[in-house]
Amino acid sequence: MDTAGQHVEATDKAGSLFAAQLAIVGLVLVTALYAPRENSDRAFRLLDWMKSS
């Protein structure tokens, strides 16, 4: 068995998932701060929902 290769593959997947989550949170934050009022309100509600989950 190639456990070292499996470990690297799992680490790559975890890193990719973390990067995607970070990008989504960053996008929501930028929307909350710099978008028009209606979109900003929606983004702040989404942040509250994400925080409570």
C-alpha positions as CSV (number, residue, x, y, z in Angstrom):
1,M,0.0,0.0,0.0
2,D,1.1,3.5,-0.8
3,T,0.0,5.3,2.4
4,A,2.3,8.3,1.8
5,G,0.7,8.9,-1.6
6,Q,-2.8,8.6,0.0
7,H,-1.8,11.1,2.7
8,V,-0.6,13.6,0.1
9,E,-3.8,13.2,-1.9
10,A,-5.9,13.7,1.3
11,T,-3.9,16.8,2.2
12,D,-4.3,18.2,-1.3
13,K,-8.1,17.7,-1.1
14,A,-8.2,19.3,2.4
15,G,-6.2,22.3,1.2
16,S,-8.4,22.7,-1.9
17,L,-11.5,22.6,0.2
18,F,-10.1,25.1,2.7
19,A,-9.1,27.5,-0.1
20,A,-12.6,27.2,-1.6
21,Q,-14.3,28.0,1.7
22,L,-11.9,30.9,2.3
23,A,-12.7,32.3,-1.1
24,I,-16.5,32.1,-0.5
25,V,-16.2,33.8,2.9
26,G,-14.0,36.5,1.3
27,L,-16.4,37.1,-1.5
28,V,-19.3,37.4,1.0
29,L,-17.3,39.9,3.1
30,V,-16.4,42.0,0.1
31,T,-20.0,42.0,-1.0
32,A,-21.1,43.0,2.5
33,L,-18.7,45.9,2.6
34,Y,-18.7,47.3,-0.9
35,A,-21.8,46.2,-2.8
36,P,-25.0,48.2,-3.2
37,R,-27.2,48.4,-0.1
38,E,-29.6,45.6,-1.0
39,N,-26.8,43.1,-1.8
40,S,-24.9,44.2,1.3
41,D,-27.9,43.5,3.5
42,R,-28.2,40.1,2.0
43,A,-24.5,39.4,2.5
44,F,-24.7,40.4,6.2
45,R,-27.7,38.1,6.7
46,L,-25.7,35.3,5.0
47,L,-22.8,35.9,7.3
48,D,-25.1,35.7,10.3
49,W,-26.5,32.5,9.0
50,M,-23.0,31.1,8.4
51,K,-21.9,32.1,11.9
52,S,-24.8,30.4,13.6
53,S,-24.4,27.1,11.7
